[in-house]
Amino acid sequence: MAVYVDNARMPYRGMVMCHMLADTFDELDGMAVAIGMKREWLQRRPVLHYDVPLFRRKLAVEAGAVEVGRRELAHLIRKLRAGGQ
């Protein structure tokens, strides 16, 4: 079980964002709280995830999140969809 952050770099409102996903909602929620995300920022499509600014991505990695590339992210999304998330 793990939390994952990808290497996306998407501009949004003066920030640069990436994605944070997890094997379970509890892990995702726990990491989000730990790095200062508001629960209302939770995204539901294509799976439960947060769009995370890079400064919070760094906090997530320091807290144990696993860094993944685009292919690993796609594999993770398929796995989470198959599991009903």
N, CA, C and O of each residue as an XYZ file, in Angstrom:
340
protein
N       0.842     -1.166      0.000
C       0.000      0.000      0.000
C       0.895      1.240      0.000
O       1.895      1.308      0.715
N       0.507      2.217     -0.822
C       1.365      3.395     -0.943
C       0.591      4.593     -1.472
O      -0.526      4.473     -1.976
N       1.221      5.741     -1.339
C       0.778      6.992     -1.943
C       1.776      7.300     -3.044
O       2.974      7.062     -2.889
N       1.282      7.832     -4.163
C       2.123      8.081     -5.332
C       1.967      9.526     -5.796
O       0.873     10.088     -5.743
N       3.063     10.121     -6.250
C       3.029     11.422     -6.913
C       3.711     11.266     -8.264
O       4.761     10.633     -8.373
N       3.098     11.852     -9.296
C       3.684     11.716    -10.625
C       4.605     12.896    -10.929
O       4.781     13.802    -10.115
N       5.179     12.855    -12.115
C       6.126     13.910    -12.509
C       5.492     14.909    -13.481
O       6.205     15.611    -14.199
N       4.172     14.974    -13.508
C       3.480     15.961    -14.353
C       3.847     17.368    -13.899
O       4.152     17.601    -12.730
N       3.811     18.284    -14.828
C       4.076     19.695    -14.532
C       3.036     20.521    -15.281
O       3.265     20.954    -16.411
N       1.876     20.737    -14.628
C       0.754     21.426    -15.266
C       0.563     22.794    -14.626
O       0.359     22.879    -13.415
N       0.624     23.866    -15.413
C       0.400     25.193    -14.832
C      -1.068     25.373    -14.439
O      -1.977     24.972    -15.166
N      -1.275     25.983    -13.275
C      -2.624     26.265    -12.804
C      -2.577     27.433    -11.827
O      -1.981     27.326    -10.755
N      -3.198     28.539    -12.192
C      -3.311     29.715    -11.323
C      -1.982     30.114    -10.683
O      -1.909     30.341     -9.475
N      -0.955     30.193    -11.486
C       0.341     30.634    -10.992
C       1.145     29.565    -10.269
O       2.232     29.842     -9.761
N       0.621     28.348    -10.219
C       1.341     27.229     -9.596
C       1.650     26.200    -10.669
O       1.146     26.273    -11.790
N       2.483     25.246    -10.305
C       2.747     24.097    -11.169
C       2.285     22.875    -10.384
O       2.680     22.672     -9.236
N       1.443     22.066    -11.023
C       0.769     20.971    -10.331
C       1.184     19.604    -10.865
O       1.644     19.464    -11.999
N       1.005     18.602    -10.005
C       1.143     17.196    -10.392
C      -0.033     16.450     -9.763
O      -0.932     17.073     -9.199
N      -0.032     15.124     -9.856
C      -1.127     14.316     -9.320
C      -0.647     13.491     -8.134
O       0.498     13.040     -8.101
N      -1.526     13.299     -7.168
C      -1.244     12.414     -6.038
C      -2.392     11.412     -5.934
O      -3.560     11.790     -5.837
N      -2.036     10.126     -5.955
C      -2.992      9.032     -5.852
C      -2.501      8.076     -4.780
O      -1.373      8.192     -4.302
N      -3.347      7.138     -4.406
C      -2.943      6.133     -3.423
C      -3.696      4.837     -3.667
O      -4.712      4.805     -4.361
N      -3.176      3.777     -3.083
C      -3.826      2.476     -3.206
C      -5.181      2.455     -2.515
O      -6.089      1.741     -2.942
N      -5.320      3.237     -1.444
C      -6.592      3.295     -0.723
C      -6.962      4.751     -0.436
O      -6.100      5.628     -0.399
N      -8.246      4.987     -0.237
C      -8.685      6.333      0.105
C      -8.082      6.783      1.427
O      -7.677      7.938      1.557
N      -8.014      5.886      2.416
C      -7.469      6.266      3.724
C      -6.027      6.751      3.604
O      -5.644      7.719      4.262
N      -5.230      6.091      2.773
C      -3.844      6.534      2.566
C      -3.802      7.892      1.874
O      -3.031      8.771      2.259
N      -4.630      8.053      0.861
C      -4.675      9.315      0.132
C      -5.110     10.446      1.060
O      -4.495     11.512      1.081
N      -6.162     10.212      1.819
C      -6.681     11.217      2.736
C      -5.655     11.560      3.819
O      -5.469     12.730      4.153
N      -5.002     10.553      4.357
C      -4.000     10.786      5.392
C      -2.840     11.631      4.898
O      -2.381     12.533      5.598
N      -2.365     11.342      3.696
C      -1.266     12.116      3.135
C      -1.732     13.535      2.827
O      -1.003     14.497      3.071
N      -2.936     13.667      2.296
C      -3.458     14.992      1.978
C      -3.502     15.872      3.231
O      -3.088     17.031      3.194
N      -3.991     15.335      4.310
C      -4.041     16.083      5.566
C      -2.624     16.418      6.019
O      -2.360     17.540      6.451
N      -1.717     15.460      5.925
C      -0.340     15.654      6.391
C       0.386     16.764      5.634
O       1.249     17.437      6.199
N       0.042     16.962      4.356
C       0.752     17.984      3.566
C      -0.070     19.259      3.394
O       0.302     20.135      2.612
N      -1.175     19.369      4.114
C      -1.937     20.610      4.134
C      -2.960     20.790      3.035
O      -3.343     21.920      2.730
N      -3.412     19.702      2.435
C      -4.451     19.792      1.410
C      -5.815     19.845      2.089
O      -6.008     19.256      3.153
N      -6.751     20.543      1.479
C      -8.130     20.557      1.964
C      -8.876     19.397      1.326
O      -8.700     19.117      0.140
N      -9.694     18.734      2.096
C     -10.437     17.587      1.564
C     -11.355     17.988      0.413
O     -11.657     17.166     -0.452
N     -11.797     19.232      0.395
C     -12.671     19.681     -0.687
C     -11.947     19.735     -2.034
O     -12.599     19.853     -3.071
N     -10.630     19.652     -2.040
C      -9.852     19.660     -3.284
C      -9.746     18.268     -3.910
O      -9.146     18.118     -4.974
N     -10.310     17.265     -3.273
C     -10.270     15.904     -3.801
C     -10.933     15.855     -5.176
O     -12.036     16.371     -5.357
N     -10.265     15.243     -6.130
C     -10.797     15.042     -7.479
C     -11.316     13.605     -7.581
O     -10.773     12.703     -6.943
N     -12.343     13.395     -8.364
C     -12.959     12.067     -8.445
C     -12.749     11.352     -9.778
O     -12.989     10.148     -9.867
N     -12.313     12.058    -10.803
C     -12.131     11.443    -12.114
C     -10.725     11.667    -12.622
O     -10.222     12.781    -12.473
N     -10.062     10.711    -13.202
C     -10.589      9.382    -13.544
C     -10.671      8.449    -12.343
O     -11.418      7.471    -12.370
N      -9.903      8.742    -11.280
C      -9.979      8.028    -10.001
C      -9.784      9.075     -8.907
O      -9.437     10.221     -9.195
N     -10.002      8.690     -7.671
C      -9.775      9.622     -6.570
C      -8.316     10.065     -6.570
O      -7.405      9.237     -6.578
N      -8.106     11.385     -6.561
C      -6.740     11.926     -6.549
C      -6.779     13.397     -6.159
O      -7.843     14.012     -6.089
N      -5.625     13.929     -5.916
C      -5.466     15.368     -5.694
C      -4.537     15.912     -6.755
O      -3.577     15.249     -7.148
N      -4.819     17.118     -7.218
C      -3.864     17.886     -7.994
C      -3.057     18.659     -6.960
O      -3.608     19.442     -6.187
N      -1.752     18.433     -6.953
C      -0.890     18.903     -5.871
C       0.147     19.885     -6.411
O       0.822     19.577     -7.393
N       0.291     21.064     -5.793
C       1.357     21.971     -6.215
C       2.730     21.367     -5.859
O       2.852     20.575     -4.925
N       3.737     21.758     -6.616
C       5.050     21.140     -6.444
C       5.619     21.278     -5.039
O       6.320     20.381     -4.572
N       5.332     22.388     -4.352
C       5.876     22.507     -2.996
C       5.255     21.472     -2.061
O       5.907     21.013     -1.123
N       4.001     21.104     -2.309
C       3.377     20.052     -1.498
C       3.797     18.669     -1.982
O       3.827     17.724     -1.193
N       4.120     18.536     -3.263
C       4.662     17.268     -3.779
C       5.929     16.922     -3.017
O       6.137     15.776     -2.620
N       6.777     17.932     -2.816
C       8.022     17.719     -2.076
C       7.726     17.229     -0.661
O       8.393     16.319     -0.169
N       6.738     17.822     -0.007
C       6.351     17.384      1.339
C       5.858     15.944      1.325
O       6.174     15.163      2.222
N       5.081     15.596      0.300
C       4.565     14.229      0.191
C       5.704     13.223      0.034
O       5.697     12.167      0.667
N       6.675     13.550     -0.806
C       7.824     12.649     -0.996
C       8.593     12.508      0.311
O       8.992     11.406      0.685
N       8.798     13.619      1.000
C       9.490     13.565      2.294
C       8.720     12.722      3.310
O       9.317     12.128      4.208
N       7.400     12.670      3.167
C       6.548     11.888      4.071
C       6.379     10.444      3.605
O       5.669      9.669      4.246
N       7.023     10.071      2.492
C       6.998      8.675      2.058
C       6.291      8.378      0.757
O       6.223      7.213      0.363
N       5.754      9.386      0.063
C       5.098      9.124     -1.229
C       6.123      8.613     -2.231
O       7.290      9.004     -2.208
N       5.668      7.744     -3.099
C       6.509      7.141     -4.131
C       6.392      7.960     -5.410
O       5.287      8.228     -5.880
N       7.527      8.356     -5.970
C       7.527      9.107     -7.223
C       7.358      8.145     -8.393
O       8.045      7.126     -8.472
N       6.438      8.473     -9.303
C       6.180      7.624    -10.469
C       6.165      8.475    -11.737
O       5.885      9.673    -11.707
N       6.475      7.817    -12.843
C       6.397      8.459    -14.147
C       5.023      8.276    -14.761
O       4.115      7.719    -14.144
N       4.888      8.757    -15.991
C       3.601      8.720    -16.673
C       3.104      7.294    -16.898
O       1.916      7.022    -16.722
N       3.981      6.397    -17.278
C       3.554      5.003    -17.511
C       3.095      4.330    -16.226
O       2.087      3.623    -16.207
N       3.845      4.558    -15.154
C       3.448      3.976    -13.873
C       2.117      4.554    -13.409
O       1.288      3.841    -12.842
N       1.917      5.839    -13.650
C       0.650      6.474    -13.287
C      -0.511      5.847    -14.061
O      -1.554      5.548    -13.480
N      -0.334      5.650    -15.356
C      -1.388      5.036    -16.173
C      -1.706      3.629    -15.668
O      -2.873      3.246    -15.592
N      -0.679      2.866    -15.326
C      -0.886      1.519    -14.788
C      -1.645      1.587    -13.467
O      -2.551      0.787    -13.229
N      -1.286      2.522    -12.619
C      -1.949      2.684    -11.330
C      -3.417      3.056    -11.514
O      -4.281      2.519    -10.820
N      -3.706      3.959    -12.432
C      -5.095      4.347    -12.699
C      -5.916      3.148    -13.164
O      -7.045      2.952    -12.715
N      -5.350      2.350    -14.058
C      -6.065      1.138    -14.518
C      -6.329      0.189    -13.339
O      -7.419     -0.372    -13.222
N      -5.342      0.015    -12.483
C      -5.494     -0.854    -11.337
C      -6.573     -0.338    -10.383
O      -7.391     -1.112     -9.885
N      -6.569      0.968    -10.133
C      -7.569      1.537     -9.227
C      -8.970      1.452     -9.816
O      -9.930      1.173     -9.096
N      -9.096      1.690    -11.114
C     -10.408      1.568    -11.767
C     -10.924      0.138    -11.670
O     -12.106     -0.082    -11.401
N     -10.051     -0.826    -11.886
C     -10.448     -2.235    -11.824
C     -10.904     -2.613    -10.418
O     -11.747     -3.493    -10.244
N     -10.337     -1.938     -9.417
C     -10.699     -2.202     -8.037
C     -11.932     -1.455     -7.573
O     -12.352     -1.600     -6.424
N     -12.517     -0.657     -8.453
C     -13.756      0.017     -8.134
C     -13.630      1.417     -7.565
O     -14.621      1.991     -7.114
N     -12.424      1.978     -7.578
C     -12.276      3.321     -7.028
C     -12.795      4.377     -7.979
O     -12.746      5.567     -7.668
